[in-house]
Amino acid sequence: MSDHLSQLISRKIWEEKYRYRERGEARDATIEDSWRRVARALAAAEKPECADEWAARFYGLLQDFKFLPGGRILAGAGTRHRVTLFNCFVMGRIEDSIAGIFETLKESALTMQQGGGIGLDFSTLRPRGMVAQQVGAVASGPLSFMHIWDSMCGTILSTGARRGAMMATMSCDHPDIEAFIDAKRDPHALRHFNLSVLVSDAFMAAVEEDSEWPLLFPLAQDEETSGEIIERHWPGSEAPQRCRVFRRVRARELWERLMRAAYDCAEPGVIFIGRVNRHNNLWYCEHINATNPCGEIPLPPDGACNLGSLNLTRFVHQPFTPMASLDLDGLSDAAALAARMLDNVYEASHFPLPQQAAAARATRRLGLGITGLADALIMLGLRYGSPESLRCADEIMARICHAAYRTSTRLAQEKGAFPKLELENYLRAAFVSKLPADIQRDIRKYGIRNSHLTAIAPTGTISLLAGNVSSGLEPVYDWRCQRTVRAADGNPVSYETQDYAYALFRALHGENAPLPPAFVTAAELPPSDHLAMQAVLQNHVDNAISKTVNVPEALDFSAFGDLYLHAYRLGLKGCTVFRPNPVTGQVLSASAPSRPERGCCSLEREAD
């Protein structure tokens, strides 16, 4: 297992996605050159007399895939390419006018051209059939414009840019929410989008009570105030807006429609947006209505965040033995160094738009997380979802979170706090107020460099690069399977892969040795184990978690819907469940090549 690119798919991904080439000539001869390039580029943000020392430390962290920075960092840092090093963006508010819509479309294209994945909230666009009084035209509705974005994304992709990734959100009380929910029933529609419904606490209460739910939209300035009017906080507006009720529906019927669409075609997902905003560290100056393409980074308009994941398999000593252990102190040290490294990305990166640079640098969000969790648990002899595995995961994420926050307070002392810090309000934030006393004391004394520090991304592509370690917090899909990735020419190519822990066990114990009980796949786990793991980790994640609960095709519809209710009751910020179905197929296969990936909506769906 000493070869850093031991699997063919790992080498192919490095060569086609992350190896630096200039005018067709390879500048990175080896993966070590890629690590060295990234380390030097990010160390350049340090004081000149310390840059070499930090470059050496960053290189040590990157070496052997101990730390996996987001794909944009690995591909772009230290190159002459004018690209962004940020994976995650949310576009500015879409103004409800032709000029405003197409201005945001242009800005979206520029962001994606530089490599950013984007989120957009389409709740601000008037519903289909509503009359625009000033021009006398009838609105075509948000869905019609989403198709234009989808075409744009495909066009950007055809120019050779990285795979396009977009998230579209819509409020659960928008008059076109039913059309949004059913949009992916057409297997050819909106293939470059992930879709998520913004579900409020009030809506969940209405579902529980089986009451009526109003579908409404803010009154235009020149609109007559006829009919039922309700005041609501509306996306893109700071103060409550007077909204006209278009009609009322049964909340449970709308919820069941959402569940049925997710059951039949794996989308939309659900974002519990009230919880997202209540637990936002910047609750005092932001209102969030969208996320990055995979949902782990909720962001305000024009917001951005960079990502990185600690590879937990590299912290397991004496795997598959009774003496197996996790180096928690080493993990804490690595998290501290990774936080500093990600903070330096703000100085090293270009931004597609000036307003993105201003918004990002005002908060300096980081998304430090994990990958290889399931493999690490297997190597430790812990069955995924067991009480012992949950306790282990809880301690892992607590160590990472606290190390990152402590580093951020030291960076504030050294380099300054993030500009939007309002100390008393920040310390009152739901997440911050539960941090250890020494961290809160240091925040009060020194401030803090980054508004947010932790997130768990899907890490599909970078986990494949690192020898096919299990992705993010996901359980292992299968020990051997076919993985389909896009080649540089845009065509899908299928590769036979082995899970990292499985390959290591076979290398140590031979092909005929029976697998220990900790070797469990996603198909062998009850869905509740997935949600229990997500809930444990969420306690130490100030952004959010990208998690897909894989369930068998035969799962009963009522049991499927109960998963989303269970996720809400567990306090999660969102939920996505994937059931193989005729629309999407089965993304991975243990015995046969998978279908070509579904635009951005595959297991490698993160901004790579």
N, C-alpha and C positions, 0 to 999 in steps of 0.2 A: 504493500500500500504506500510505498515511498514516492511513487511517481505522482506529482501534483495533478496531472491531467490523465488519470489512469483509465478513464472510460472514453470511448471514441466521441460520445456526445459532448463530453466536457471540453475536449480539445477543439471540436468543431465550433462550439459556442464561443470559446475564447478567440479563435481565429476570425470568426465572422462578426462578432459583436463588440469585443473588448480589446482586441489587439490593435495597437496604434499603427496606422498606415498614413503616409503622406505622399500624395500623388501616385498612389499605387504601390509605393515601396514600403515594406515593413520596417518600422522603427523599433518595435518590441520583438526581439529575437526569441524570448522566452516569457513565460508567465512571471518569472522573477523580475524581468525588465518592466512589466506592467505594474507590479507592486512598487518597484523603485520609482517609477515615473509618478505614480499617485502620491507616494510618501513625500517626495521632493516638492511637488506642487503644493501640497497642503502645509508643509513645513515652512514654505516661503511666507506664510502669513505671520510667522513668529519673528521675534527680534533677530536681525541679521546675524548677530554673534551666537545665537542659539539655534539657528536653522538646521545646521548639520546634525546636531544632537537630536532634535525633534524628528528629523527625517529618518534617522536610524531607529528611533523608537517606533515611529509609525510603520516603518518597513517590518519591524519585528512583529507588530500586531497583525499586519496583512499576511505575513508569511504563513504558508501551509493553510491558508483560508481560515485562520482563527477569527478574523473579522472580515465581514463581507460588506463593503460600502455599497450604496445603491448603484445600480447599473450605470447611471449617467456619470457618476463620479469615476467609476472604473474605466469607462470608455473615454471620458473627456478631459479629466484632470491632467495637466502637464502636456497637453497637445496644443497645436496651433489652430485647431478648429474652433470657430466662434460658436460654441454651443453652451447650453446651460448644464450645470451639474446637479440641478434639482429635478427629482422625479415628479414632484407633486405640485399642482397648481389648481386653484379655483379661479375662474374668470370673474371679472367684475359684473355687477348687476346688469342684466339685459334690459335695456330701456324698451318700453313698449311702443316702438315706432319703427318704421322701415329703416330709417337712418341708424337708430340705435341698435337694432338687431344685426344689421350688416356690419356695423362697426365692431361689435363683439365677435362676429364671425371672422372678420379680418384679424383681430387680435388673437383669436383661437388658432388660426392658421399659422400665424407667426410664432406662437408658443410651441405648437406641435412641430413646426419645422426645425426648431432648435432642440427638440428631444423631450419636451415636457408633456406629461400626461395631464389632462384637464378635467375639471368638474364644472358643471353648469346647472344652475337652478332655473328651470323654465316656468316656474310659478308666476313670474312677473308678467308673462304674456297673456293678453286677454283671450278668453275662450272662443272657440269656434262659433261663428254665427253672431257674435256681438258686433254691434254697429259702431264704427268710429265716427262720431258726430262731425268732426272738423272736415273730414274728406268724404264722408258719405259712403265709405267702403265697409264691407262686411269682413270681419276678421276670419282668417283661415285656421287660427288656433295654433298652440305650441307644437303639436305633432308635425304639422306641415313644415315648420322651420327646423325641427330636429332632423328631418330627412335631408335638408340642405347641409347641415353639419356633418351628417353621416357621409354624404358624397364628398365633402371637402376632405374629411379624414382619409377616405380611400384615395383621393387624388394626391394628398401629401405622401401617403404610403407608396404610391406608384413612382414617386421621384427618387426613391431609394432611402428615404428617412426611416428611422426605427419604427417598429409597429405602432400604429396609432392606438391610443387608449383614451376613452372618454367616459365620464359618468354623467348621466342626466338624472336630476331629481325633480320631484313635483310634490307640492303640498297635498295632503289627504283631503283638503276641502276645496280644491280647485274644481271648477265645473267640468273640466276635461279629464278628471282623474281616471274615469273608467276607461277612456280610450288609451290613456297612458298605461294603465295596468295591462291591457290586452295587446299592446303594441308589438310584443315579441311573438305573438301567435303566428305571424307570418314569418316563416323560417328565413326569408331573404331580406327582411326589413331591419334597419338599424343595427347592422351586425358589428359596427365599430363602437357601439354604446353598451355600457352596463347601465341598468335602470334601477333606481331605488325610490320608494315612496317615503316621504317625510311624514311619519306618523306621530301625532301629538298625544300627550297624556289625556287631553279632553276626548280625543277620538277613542282611545283605549277604554276610557270610562264609559263612553256611549256604547261600545261593543259589549262591555260587561253588563250594562243595564238594558241592552236591546232597545235603545231609544233611536229617535230620528237624528240624522246628521245633515246640517246645511251645507250645500255646495254654493260657494259665493266668490265674488271678486270685487276689488276696490272700485268705488265709483270714480269715474273720470271727472275732471274739473268742470266740464260742460254738461255732465249727465244729469238728467232730472232724477229727483230722489223719490221715484214712485216704487211701490212694492215694499217688501220687508227689508229693513236695513239693520245690520249688526256691526258693531265695532270689533275688529280683530287686529292683532299684530300680524302684519303681512311681510313676507320676504322682501327685503330691500328698503323697508321703511322703519325708522326708529320709533315713531309714535304710532299708536293704534290708528287704523284706517277705517273709514266708514265703508262697509261692503254691502253690495246688493245680493240678496239670496236668489239664486237662479232656480233652485229646487231643493227638495229634501229627499233623502234616501234613508233606508234602514241601515244603521251602522253595521250590524252583523252581516247584512247582505253584501255591503261593500267590502267588508273584511273577508268574507268567504270568496268573493270574486278575486280579491288579491291572492288569497291562498290557492285558489284553483289555478290561476295563471302560473304561480310559482311551481305548483305541482306538475302542471302540464308542460311547461317550457323553461323552468328554472329561473325565471325572472317575472316580476321585479323582486329585488331584495327589499328589506325594511330597515329604515333608520329611525330610531326612537329619538326624534329631534329635540324634544323637550329635555330629555336626560342629557343629551349632548351639550345643550346650552347651559343647563344648571351646573354641570360639572366642568365647564370650560374655565381654565385658570384665568382667562381674560374676560370673565363674565361682565365686568364693569365697562368694557369699551368695545365689545364685539357681539354680533348676533350672527350665528352660523346657520346656513341653509343648504350647504353642499359639502361634498367631500372629494378627495382625489379619486381616481378611477376604481380603486379597490376598497375604499371605505375606511382605511386605517388612519387617515389624516383629515378630520373635519377642519375646514378653513373658512375664514371670512372672505368677502369679495377681494380679488387680487392677491390673496394669500398664497404662500409657497412654503414648502418644507423639504428638507433633504432626509435621506434614510440610510440606515446601516444596521446590520444584524450580526450579533455574536454567534458563532458556530459552536453550539454546546458540545458537540462530539469531541472537540479538541480539549475539553476540560475534564474528560473522564479518564481516570487512571485504572489500570488493571481491569479492562472491560471483560464481561462475561465470567467473572470469577466471584467467589464469596467476598473477596477483598475489594471489589469494585467501589470506587468513590468519586465524588465530584469535587474538583478544586475550586471551592467557593471563594477563597481569598484571591486566587488567580483570576477568577471571573470578575470580581470587584475591581481589581487593578485594570483588567482589560476594558471594562465598562468606563472607567474614569478616563483612560487614554482615548477610547473611541469617542467619548463626548467632546473632548478637546479637538480631536481630528475633524469631527463633523461641524463643530463651530467654525473652524477655519475655512470651511467650504464657502461661507458667506463672503469672505475676502477673495477667494479664488475664482468664483463663478461669474459668468455673464448672466444677465436676465433678459428674456425676450422683450419685455416692456418696462419702461421707467417706473410705472406705477406698481409693478410687481416687485421691483428692487426696493422701492420705498416701503411697501407694506411688509415685505419679508424681513428687511433689516430693522424694522421697528419692533419686531417681536423675536426674531432669531430662533424660530421653532426648530427643534430637532426631533427625529423619530428613530431613536435607538431601540432595537428590539432583539429578537432571538430567531434562530433557525436551528433545525436539527433536534428539536425537543424530543420527538418520538424516538429517534435513533439513540439519543443520549439515555432516555429511560430504558430502552431495550438493553443497552450496554451496561446499565446499572442493575439490571434484573428486575425492573419495576414495570408492571403491566399498565399501559395507558388507561387512565380513568380510575385506577384503584386509589383508595385513600392515601397510600404511600406515595403514589405518583403525584397526586394533587398537592400534598405537603411539600414534595421536592420542587415542583413547579412554582409554588408560592414563594419558597425561599430563593429560588433562582431569580425570579423577577423582582423580588424585594431588594436583593443585593444589587442588581443592575440599576434599578430606579434610584436607590439611595446613593450609590456611587456616582451616578450621573448628576443628581442634584447637588451633591457635595462639590463635585468638580465645577459645576456652573456657578456656585457661590464664590469659589476661589477665582474663577475666571472674571467674575464681576469685580472682585477686589483688584485684580491685575489689569483688566482691560476695560472695565465699565459694564454697567447693567444695560439690559435692553431698554430702548427709549420709552416704550409704553408702560413701563413699570410704575404703578401707583401702589406704594408699599403696603399701606393698610388694607386696601381692597384686595391686593394679591394674596396677602396672608389670610384673608377671609375666605378665599376660594375653597370649595368643598374638598378638592384633592389636596391642596397645599396644607390645609388645616389639620390633616391627618398624618402628615409627614413626621418623622422623629423630631423630638424637641431641639436637638442640636442643629438640625438643618433649618428649622424655622428661626432659631436664634441667629444663625449666620446670615439668613436672608434679610432679617431685620437689620443686621449690623453692616453687611456689605452689599446688599441687593443680590440680584441673580442675573446671569448673562443671557439665559434662554427662557422664554415664557413656558415652553413645554419641552419635554425631554424624551419621552418614551412612546413607542408605538410598535405594533407587531404586524409586519407586512407579509404578503404571501410568499415572496422570495423564490418564485418558481424557477426562473432562469439562473439566478446566481447560485441557487442550491444545486442545480444540475452541474454548473461549472465546478463546484466544490466536491465533485464526486458523487452527486446524487444523494446528498443528505436529505432527510425528510424536510419538507418545506414548512417554514414558519413554525406554528404550533400544531400543524396538521398531523394526524396519525399516518403511518405508512400506508400508501394505497395498495401496493403489492410488492412482493420481494423481487420479482422480475416482471417487467412490462415494457410495452412499446411506448415510446414518447415521440410525439410529433412536434417538430420545431420548424420555423421558417428559415430557409437558407438565404444567403445574401441576395439571390435573384428573386426572392419573394415566394418561391415554391416550397410547399411543405415536404419535409424529409423525415422519415421514421427511423428511430434507432432502438435497438434492444438495450435495456438498462437494467442494472441491479441496484437495489437499495444499498446505501453505504454500510449500515450496520450488518445487513445480511452478508454482503461481500466480505466484510472484515471477519465475521464469524466463520465463514467458509474458508477463508485464507488461514485462519488460526486452527481450525478443528476439522477441516476436510469436508468433502461434499456429502458424505453419508452420515455425519453426526446429526442426531435429532435436535431440532430447534428447541431451546428452552421456552418455558411458558410465557415469558415476557414478549416473545415474538407474536404480536397480534396485528392484524391489518384493519383498516377502516371498516371493511365489511363485517368484521367479527365484533365490532363494538356497538353497543346500543347508542342511539343518537344522544341520549342524556349524558353519556360520558363526554361527548364533544362539548356540550354546553357547560358542563361542570368545569372542564379544563379552561374554557374561555372565561368563565366567571371568576375563577381563582386568579388568573393572570390579570384580568381587568382591574383588580384592586390596586395594581401597581403600574397601571398604564394611564397617563394623563391625556394622551390623544385618543386612539381607539385601536381596535383589532380587526384585521381582515381574516375572517374565518368562514369556511364553507363546510357545512355539515353534509357529508356524503351519506345518502340513504339508499337502500335497495329500491329497484323499480317497483317491487311488489308491496311496498309500504302502504298501508291503508291511508286514505285521504284524511280522515279525522285525526289519526295519529300524526300525520304530517303537519296539519294545522296547529295541533297542540304544541309542537316544537316552538313555534313563534310566540305563543302565549307564555310558554315556559321561559323562553329567552327574556321576555319583558319582565316577568316576575323575578327572575334572577338578577335584574338590574343591568342587563347588557345594553350597549348603545346601538346595537344593530344585529341583524340575523339574515343569513343567506343559507338556503338549503338546496343541495343539488340532488335531483333524482333523475336517473337516465330516462330519456323520453324521446318520442319521434322527432321533435323539433331540433333538439341539440345533440342527440345521440349520447354516446359515452366517451368522454374526452380521453380517458386512458383505457387500455386493454391489456390484460395479462397474457393473452394468447394470440392476438392479431393486431395489425396496425390500426391505430385510431383514425377517426375521421380528421380531415384538416381542421385546425383550430378555428374557433368561432370568433373571428375578429379579435377584440380585446378580451373577450369573455371566456377565456380558457384557463386552465390551471397555471399557465405561464402569463396570466393576464396583467401582472404588474408592469409598470413602466420599466422596461429592461434596458 
